[in-house]
Amino acid sequence: MHNDDYTTMEFVVQVLQKVFHKTTTEANQIMLSIHFRGVGVCGLYPYDIAETKVDRVHVLAREAGFPLRCSLEGE
C-alpha cells in the first residue's frame, strides 16, 4: 500500500482490517510504516488472492473518495 496526502490514517487502518484481516495493532503498525516510509507490506499471498485484495482496496477507496493505491509484486 502506498502513502498519499489525502487518504486518512483511519481509513487505511479500516481497509487493513477488512481486506487483510489484520488486528487493530497490526493495522496501526502497517499504517505507520506506510505513512513514514511511503509504502508498507500488507501481506504475502498467492498471486490470484493478492490481485483480488488489491482490487478490493481500490474499490473501497474509490467508494470512499480516496486516491489510495495498493500494488502487488510477483516473482
C-alpha positions in Angstrom: 0.0 0.0 0.0 1.3 3.5 -0.9 1.1 6.7 1.1 -0.7 9.8 -0.2 -1.6 13.2 1.1 -5.4 12.6 1.1 -6.3 9.2 2.4 -6.9 9.3 6.2 -4.9 7.1 8.5 -8.2 5.8 10.0 -9.4 4.7 6.5 -6.1 2.8 5.9 -6.5 1.0 9.2 -10.1 0.0 8.4 -9.0 -1.3 5.0 -6.2 -3.3 6.5 -8.6 -4.9 9.0 -11.4 -5.5 6.5 -9.4 -6.7 3.4 -6.3 -8.2 5.0 -7.8 -9.3 8.3 -5.2 -7.5 10.4 -5.7 -6.9 14.1 -6.0 -3.3 15.3 -2.4 -3.4 16.5 -1.1 -4.9 13.2 -3.1 -2.5 11.1 -1.8 0.5 13.0 1.8 -0.7 12.7 1.4 -1.2 8.9 -0.4 2.2 8.5 2.5 3.9 10.3 5.0 2.2 8.1 3.1 3.4 5.0 2.9 6.9 6.5 6.6 7.2 7.4 8.2 5.1 4.7 5.9 5.8 1.8 4.9 2.2 1.4 4.0 -0.8 3.5 3.6 -4.5 3.1 0.1 -5.8 3.9 0.8 -9.5 3.5 2.2 -12.3 1.3 -0.4 -14.2 -0.7 -0.7 -16.4 -3.8 -0.8 -14.1 -6.8 -4.6 -14.5 -7.6 -5.5 -13.8 -4.0 -3.2 -10.7 -3.8 -4.7 -9.4 -7.1 -8.2 -9.8 -5.6 -7.2 -8.0 -2.4 -5.6 -5.1 -4.4 -8.8 -4.7 -6.5 -10.9 -4.7 -3.3 -8.7 -2.0 -1.8 -9.2 0.2 -4.9 -12.9 -0.3 -4.9 -13.3 0.6 -1.2 -11.0 3.7 -1.7 -13.0 4.9 -4.7 -16.3 4.4 -2.9 -14.9 6.5 0.0 -13.5 9.2 -2.3 -9.8 8.4 -1.5 -6.9 8.0 -4.0 -5.4 5.1 -2.0 -3.1 3.0 -4.1 -2.2 -0.6 -3.5 0.1 -2.7 -5.7 1.5 -6.2 -5.7 4.8 -7.7 -6.6 5.2 -11.1 -8.1 8.0 -13.5 -8.8 
